[in-house]
Amino acid sequence: MGDHQGLFVKLSLMFSKAKAYLGIVSLQFGYAGMYIITMISFNHGMNHYVLVVYRHAVATLAIAPFALVLERKIRPKMTLSVFLKIMALGLLEPVIDQNLYYVGMKYTSATFASASVNVLPAITFIMAVIFRLEKINIKKITSQAKVIGTIITVSGAMVMTLYKGPIIDFLHTRGISHHESSNDASAGQNWVTGTLMLLASCFGWSGFFILQSFTLKQYPAELSVTALICFMGTVQGAAVALVMEHEISAWAIGFDSRIMAAAYSGVVCSGIAYYVQSIVIKERGPVFLTAFSPLCMIITAILGSFILAEKLHLGSLLGATVIVIGLYSVVWGKSKEGRNRAPTDEKAGGSHELPVASTTTAATTTTTTSISHNNNINNMEEDGGMLRIPVSEASSIIA
């Protein structure tokens, strides 16, 4: 019985450790699909302000029923502080981040936009240090790795911004997009503007992760937080869209790539993504959450070359490579720091969980001994104060 229980505990621990990795890797595939579908919808005339509204309206309708049913008994009381944080979350990511990101992607490409997201871990790390979610001890090699990695990542982002370079046509798609040559001059003028907007969107996204970690500590109901963020994003995004877009025809969408972009990005990249991010942030922190962005860049580059006939520029490739090197320096320092922290906490007498099997056995023994002891006391009262203990029980009590 003990062997089966121990195996169950080990399997549970393995799944618990792998859950965060599986969730984040799945999200990267979801984001890569979103970049491609969204770019296609923009080419068919979709307005990015309208897309933000429809995206989060779909996400709200998809997530709200699950939040109402599954968290009805565990949902904490809503306070003014939590409500204001959720309003800020709805402004940071759904409105500011996504609108800047969509404009930046229009000015550059889906591949370049996904590559720029690799700067996200460095920005998140800097913000985490500012808000004391990460600790820095410059004498330790782990902290040095995180600081150096952040500097390298920022340098890579500057390379992507300031240097475009020649086209690298590694998948031989030259014949597909020859019509784009007439727009090269205007595209070159918008390249820097688009890159700056993408970087600004990364700051909004990082701020969203940091604030989300604080909000979940006060309001630990992931589905409810996700639904509320999507709802606030819909309301605030609609206000921005009504101010920025005056044409009523921009709100009309048919059964084509535009409605597909709203539905897919709403369900996968807002509803499911916010929920998975909430779980990962609670377990691993905001820096770990952003460590897998290069995978999305690779998937998007492959899909973008085949489906959208996008061109990869040398500056984008060099900058992305530098960013990835810096990124994994940060991740290495973070993981090494986590491994070193566990033995330190044990030596310091920090709280830690005991194995379930051992705890159960100890609790059973203690309960049995306690029951036996109480029975012996009752016997002592019946025998006029004489305590009689069998030899087997006496040896177990002494042990």
C-alpha angles and dihedrals in degrees: 000000000000092000092053091048091049091050091050091051091050092050091048091051092048092051091046091054094044095045094080093048094048092048095050095045090050090051091055090058089047093051092047090055090048092054092054098043092045093050090051090051091051089053087055093054104269113160112228094217090055092045091057091054096046092043094057094039088059091045092051092051091047099048104031097074091052091048093049094049105034099040101036092110100039101039109120123225114278113244131190091250093054092044092053090049091052090049089053091048090052089053099043102052110016096041112022101028099041097043092049090045095051092049090048091050091051090053094046123014141277091257093051091045092053090047092053090058088071088080088064097089092054093049091045091050092051091049091045090055091048092051092041096246088122127042125216126203106173091199091066121081091226092059091044090053091051094048094045091045090053092051091049091049092052089049090054090051090053090052090053091049101045102033124053101167131180125321118268106209098187096154096048097240095143095116094053099060105033089124090069093069092085090059096050095103096052091041090054091053092051095044097087092042091051092048092051090050091051091051091047089052089053089057089053091048093049091049088051091055093048094048091044091058091054092045094052090055090058097035110028098187108109100186093047092048090049093050093047093048091051091048093049089046089054094050097044093040090053090052091052092045093051090053096044101036117050099170113099090202090067089071093056115098131173135203094287140090091309096063089039090055091050094047097043097044091042097053101032106028100033110023102034094029095054091049095048090045090053092054094046093047091053092049104035109010133245096287093059090049092063097045097094100055095110089067089061090050092055094047092046093047091054095044093042093053093052102035104030099025089230121176123231114219125212092238091055091049094048094044093047091050092052090047092052091051091052091043094057091045087060092045092048091053091047095050093043090050090052092052093049093047096062097061090043092054090049092053091047090054094249121170115273136165122257121223110277095230093051092045092050092049092048092048091050092050092048092049093048092048091048092051091047090048092051091049090050091052090052090050089049090056091049093049094053099263098316113131113214117189123178115237094244092054092044091055092049092050092048090049 
